[in-house]
Amino acid sequence: MSPNIDEVKTGGIAEYLPSELDSRVESCREVYELNRHRVYSWAFWMTDNELAAEELTVQSFGRALAGNDEPTADDIDSALIAELRDYMPLGTLSLNCPPCDRVLSVRRNTLRVELERAVMQLPSTEKLIFLMHDAEGYEHDRVARLLNLTEDDSRRAVHQARLRLRELLADC
């Protein structure tokens, strides 16, 4: 004869699980809220497409949270970079601007839209490094670690991106 429902002892996994799930959900929500603007912003700058940026954001958080209950900003950045690598070629530096032989005047009032268009024209690796270093303030060692490059490559990429941006903005 099977035991009466009142006779079944309480406790065990059934009581523990809801509180554990609640704390996990809250932890994930907090990580998401702290990092979502940066992740979406980078994804949008890299794709120039809202739907693709949203999809990359969701996939990045899914990847980061699958590997760790409380991922750090570096874990989330690494997840986004992994998603971006699946989406586009990333990791090879392609800009090689010649040394400046004249001063390009870009000190006029540059419109934001002109700057945005210029940034969008950068190759993907240089664009990401430029955004990480100049827009987010990441140090070259952190950029290099996240992208599996050397610090010198990171410095060179930022310099080349700035030169190319000057060229593009001087033509506006």
WOFENLIN-V43477 format. One line per field, one symbol per residue. ss: DSSP state (H for helix, E for strand, L for the rest). A space follows every 50 residues. Layout:
ss=???
This chain:
ss=LLLLHHHLLLLLHHHHHHHHHHHHHHHHHHHHHHHHHHHHHHHHHHHLLH HHHHHHHHHHHHHHHHHLLLLLHHHHHHHHHHHHHHHLLLLLLLLLLLLL LLLLLLLLLLLHHHHHHHHHLLLHHHHHHHHHHHHLLLLHHHHHHHHLLL HHHHHHHHHHHHHHHHHHHHLL
